[in-house]
């Protein structure tokens, strides 16, 4: 199960944070700080997995942004690594060549997309098309 | 950027985001945010705010909260917003509350009603929004309020709703299994849903259910197998494909479920063999996702009833993983190896060099995974090398959490496989020395127990050798400047018990050392307590042995100091020591029997040895004892008496009375019924009052308790139910009987902690120079069990390497093999840093979806490139980056596709510095993907907004994927 998902830039600024387990605010800040510190200086050759307390963080860097997923120790790392990529592909499609700035200004939409992709800590839909269509329906209302 | 990412928010909001983006310091950011909070506080409570404005305020609140500030003043407005009729506004409200609130927040109760209403809405988008909120916000108490509607929605006509309803129900199940236990059959039904998304979502709850109760779901084996078969045969809609794999995420979930169902079930497993075998053949091992599925296949194969063919396939995949250049794959390979090793211990030997490479890799994650593997494959033939390696690693890291883990694994392995006692003690010394403060105190107790008891063999010589070597090594280690206190406690205890046992060291030498410890750690009371007790033992043994006790001057002064210590515990110990020294040898032998720490002590709970005494007293007219139960109404008369029979802690108020100075307490004792019969019986009385004093006023005293106290721990309480009973005997009344009891208690407890230890399991470790390492790790097939230990592992390593010719040849063979460096182009890590890692150049699904043509793209992109060039230096240099990135991917692949460029953008820092001028001529067109016009607009817009990439974050405009 996914515990939380974080999008952070290299400076550690949170671009998106979604928690699927209840955490105190202070704890969230600590987590965000620690995860950033863990991933930001890792050699790109290294594995995309880092132990984090009793869980593990699967992260992936896109341009200046780090996408980090915290999952259970028994979860399949590669699958979550690829689900990050799938999420980025969806974002890319939705924003037409997504860049960090899109996410900065439209973070609320990123949350909505994420809600179509992951629910209650599990991948709920893995069809890009289904998610894009759902978002399209919402966009039409704007 | 079309309708999607439009900047339709107000200028104000954009300015906020922009100014935050350009902040140079955290302080500046905080100032801006606090300012924003003030603004929002003021605005949000104004009357009649237009909905659109309100929606923006709420989004700004989310932003403020995301930056780590408190926006709780606005939560109620977000809650109100969920009541709105307008879907967009409502959705924003739901989004905000799911981000703001936890399931136990007070405001949830205000939302439940809205959720109930929305779940019944005709508009499925409203229902979806409500279901999202249900998944996040409904807690155990509110489940019943929405449960009927959620169940009803499982049959909704829209698949999006059914899917979310399944997830919501799964969430309920996780929160409170009992509340939905009657509904789990719904999950089975939903497995047959004709929408693959719903089916895929249903696998999540089913996995949980099957984990808990495998047997109830055996009937589904054939269904899962057939679903997996259909998936692999590409019978699902194309839209579920990901990087040319048919619905890989669903495949992985199915494999996980099959692994559970097939575990230990030959019949079920047999039905899976074909489909898993097919998967091994079909998976695309050049993509990350293909390898993810392959890895899951291996996990499945290692769980289900073994099948030789599948195991072979799994082994092949593992060797491919291990030979890969990608750290991710190596990691997966090591992990998979650890799984297969249970069924097939030899397979690790084929990969010894690869394993050692991983062990020596600078990537900590990989290293730790490898340590885990070694832990799993430790046996008595390689334990020395492995533990040695582990300790080296333990010393080198700073991460306390992992240090603790490694230390405990070392201890486990050493306890389970130790080839000799000396080795064990040396190993434990190292662990304690470097991670003593991180080791569970029980490990220390266990070590003391082991030294006291020996290795369970009835060989007294071996036991005393063990003790002598322990004493010797400890005396040696004491010269180290700073030792963890847990370790010092062990040292003190051992020196006290066995320091003089073999006659090698004189009592004065040992006591001198003990005094040094007490002096060096003079602000650690526990330490001093251990030292004093050890001193007492040494002196007692001397007296029993009939030797004269000459107290060293430093001991004298130490004891004098302790006699007036602020710590009552230390004081008491010092007085006890003095008292013991004053006794005759025979009495001392009874109090402090030599090497008796393991003897069981019989505790006469009924105090039957007092019977005659009581009878005599009664005969002389003393009042009989009235049981506590019959005395309940007499509190006022004999409070002190009652107190004696209650646990001090249950009568908080009474503590104060006993905080009076001791003499007062004692003077009260005689009047009590029990006490009337003088000396022996009253003993506990002062004891108890002392206890209560301690508890009430000086909690630290009990913490810092004597070594005896520490050792005693829980066992005592279990035995007598009164935690305070066996506490140190009062100074004034330390007679033989009580003293013995104390000793006994200690021992009993020792035994207890030991027992818990024995049940532990073992870990494994790594080695040094590769070949030797490999040989000592994998080669020695457990023939050489016990070697003469003292020299330790270094010698043994060489011994291993040159020992059996088999070993050598296997190592050589491994060396001759091509180094595991160039695997077939394993383009696994798409994401990481290079263009080469991108997916194979196939048709991009996005393009298909959008109907974009490559040629059109080319043209427009060229135009676009020109435009960009004309736009000015700013943008040009920006594009130069992407262009350069593009160039590299263009080289790697003859047909750069959209995805290529997404991926190469992942960052090739070296390409960033390419001067803009030259790159404009590069195939810029590809870098901007399917809709260059949009991108251009986006950039123009951004410029207009005045948002420029600051030096802080030059990546702001960079396409994430390209």
HADDOCK unambig.tbl for C-alpha pairs under 7 A between the chains (distance, minus, plus):
assign (segid A and resid 14 and name CA) (segid B and resid 66 and name CA) 6.77 0.50 0.50
assign (segid A and resid 14 and name CA) (segid B and resid 67 and name CA) 6.59 0.50 0.50
assign (segid A and resid 22 and name CA) (segid B and resid 102 and name CA) 5.95 0.50 0.50
assign (segid A and resid 29 and name CA) (segid B and resid 68 and name CA) 6.59 0.50 0.50
assign (segid A and resid 44 and name CA) (segid B and resid 832 and name CA) 6.35 0.50 0.50
assign (segid A and resid 44 and name CA) (segid B and resid 833 and name CA) 6.37 0.50 0.50
assign (segid A and resid 45 and name CA) (segid B and resid 327 and name CA) 6.75 0.50 0.50
assign (segid A and resid 46 and name CA) (segid B and resid 327 and name CA) 5.60 0.50 0.50
assign (segid A and resid 46 and name CA) (segid B and resid 363 and name CA) 5.75 0.50 0.50
assign (segid A and resid 47 and name CA) (segid B and resid 327 and name CA) 4.93 0.50 0.50
assign (segid A and resid 47 and name CA) (segid B and resid 328 and name CA) 4.61 0.50 0.50
assign (segid A and resid 48 and name CA) (segid B and resid 328 and name CA) 6.55 0.50 0.50
assign (segid A and resid 49 and name CA) (segid B and resid 365 and name CA) 6.83 0.50 0.50
assign (segid A and resid 50 and name CA) (segid B and resid 365 and name CA) 5.85 0.50 0.50
assign (segid A and resid 51 and name CA) (segid B and resid 365 and name CA) 6.96 0.50 0.50
assign (segid A and resid 60 and name CA) (segid B and resid 831 and name CA) 6.70 0.50 0.50
assign (segid A and resid 61 and name CA) (segid B and resid 832 and name CA) 6.80 0.50 0.50
assign (segid A and resid 61 and name CA) (segid B and resid 906 and name CA) 6.43 0.50 0.50
assign (segid A and resid 62 and name CA) (segid B and resid 905 and name CA) 6.96 0.50 0.50
assign (segid A and resid 62 and name CA) (segid B and resid 906 and name CA) 4.38 0.50 0.50
assign (segid A and resid 62 and name CA) (segid B and resid 907 and name CA) 6.86 0.50 0.50
assign (segid A and resid 62 and name CA) (segid B and resid 960 and name CA) 4.96 0.50 0.50
assign (segid A and resid 62 and name CA) (segid B and resid 961 and name CA) 6.37 0.50 0.50
assign (segid A and resid 63 and name CA) (segid B and resid 905 and name CA) 5.90 0.50 0.50
assign (segid A and resid 63 and name CA) (segid B and resid 906 and name CA) 4.65 0.50 0.50
assign (segid A and resid 63 and name CA) (segid B and resid 907 and name CA) 5.19 0.50 0.50
assign (segid A and resid 63 and name CA) (segid B and resid 955 and name CA) 6.22 0.50 0.50
assign (segid A and resid 63 and name CA) (segid B and resid 958 and name CA) 6.40 0.50 0.50
assign (segid A and resid 63 and name CA) (segid B and resid 960 and name CA) 5.19 0.50 0.50
assign (segid A and resid 64 and name CA) (segid B and resid 955 and name CA) 5.21 0.50 0.50
assign (segid A and resid 78 and name CA) (segid B and resid 288 and name CA) 6.64 0.50 0.50
assign (segid A and resid 78 and name CA) (segid B and resid 289 and name CA) 6.77 0.50 0.50
assign (segid A and resid 78 and name CA) (segid B and resid 292 and name CA) 4.97 0.50 0.50
assign (segid A and resid 79 and name CA) (segid B and resid 289 and name CA) 6.51 0.50 0.50
assign (segid A and resid 79 and name CA) (segid B and resid 292 and name CA) 5.54 0.50 0.50
assign (segid A and resid 82 and name CA) (segid B and resid 289 and name CA) 6.27 0.50 0.50
assign (segid A and resid 93 and name CA) (segid B and resid 846 and name CA) 6.82 0.50 0.50
assign (segid A and resid 94 and name CA) (segid B and resid 4 and name CA) 6.71 0.50 0.50
assign (segid A and resid 95 and name CA) (segid B and resid 1 and name CA) 6.93 0.50 0.50
assign (segid A and resid 95 and name CA) (segid B and resid 4 and name CA) 6.04 0.50 0.50
assign (segid A and resid 95 and name CA) (segid B and resid 5 and name CA) 5.80 0.50 0.50
assign (segid A and resid 96 and name CA) (segid B and resid 1 and name CA) 6.73 0.50 0.50
assign (segid A and resid 96 and name CA) (segid B and resid 931 and name CA) 6.64 0.50 0.50
assign (segid A and resid 97 and name CA) (segid B and resid 928 and name CA) 6.82 0.50 0.50
assign (segid A and resid 97 and name CA) (segid B and resid 929 and name CA) 6.37 0.50 0.50
assign (segid A and resid 97 and name CA) (segid B and resid 959 and name CA) 5.63 0.50 0.50
assign (segid A and resid 98 and name CA) (segid B and resid 959 and name CA) 5.34 0.50 0.50
assign (segid A and resid 98 and name CA) (segid B and resid 960 and name CA) 5.87 0.50 0.50
assign (segid A and resid 99 and name CA) (segid B and resid 956 and name CA) 6.56 0.50 0.50
assign (segid A and resid 99 and name CA) (segid B and resid 957 and name CA) 5.35 0.50 0.50
assign (segid A and resid 99 and name CA) (segid B and resid 958 and name CA) 5.19 0.50 0.50
assign (segid A and resid 99 and name CA) (segid B and resid 959 and name CA) 4.24 0.50 0.50
assign (segid A and resid 99 and name CA) (segid B and resid 960 and name CA) 5.08 0.50 0.50
assign (segid A and resid 100 and name CA) (segid B and resid 956 and name CA) 4.97 0.50 0.50
assign (segid A and resid 100 and name CA) (segid B and resid 957 and name CA) 6.13 0.50 0.50
assign (segid A and resid 100 and name CA) (segid B and resid 958 and name CA) 6.80 0.50 0.50
assign (segid A and resid 100 and name CA) (segid B and resid 960 and name CA) 6.84 0.50 0.50
assign (segid A and resid 101 and name CA) (segid B and resid 956 and name CA) 5.33 0.50 0.50
assign (segid A and resid 101 and name CA) (segid B and resid 957 and name CA) 5.91 0.50 0.50
assign (segid A and resid 102 and name CA) (segid B and resid 5 and name CA) 6.61 0.50 0.50
assign (segid A and resid 106 and name CA) (segid B and resid 5 and name CA) 6.68 0.50 0.50
assign (segid A and resid 108 and name CA) (segid B and resid 59 and name CA) 6.93 0.50 0.50
assign (segid A and resid 119 and name CA) (segid B and resid 167 and name CA) 6.90 0.50 0.50
assign (segid A and resid 120 and name CA) (segid B and resid 135 and name CA) 5.70 0.50 0.50
assign (segid A and resid 120 and name CA) (segid B and resid 136 and name CA) 6.72 0.50 0.50
assign (segid A and resid 120 and name CA) (segid B and resid 167 and name CA) 6.82 0.50 0.50
assign (segid A and resid 120 and name CA) (segid B and resid 171 and name CA) 6.47 0.50 0.50
assign (segid A and resid 124 and name CA) (segid B and resid 201 and name CA) 5.17 0.50 0.50
assign (segid A and resid 125 and name CA) (segid B and resid 197 and name CA) 5.73 0.50 0.50
assign (segid A and resid 126 and name CA) (segid B and resid 240 and name CA) 6.41 0.50 0.50
assign (segid A and resid 127 and name CA) (segid B and resid 239 and name CA) 5.48 0.50 0.50
assign (segid A and resid 127 and name CA) (segid B and resid 240 and name CA) 4.66 0.50 0.50
assign (segid A and resid 128 and name CA) (segid B and resid 239 and name CA) 6.75 0.50 0.50
assign (segid A and resid 129 and name CA) (segid B and resid 239 and name CA) 6.02 0.50 0.50
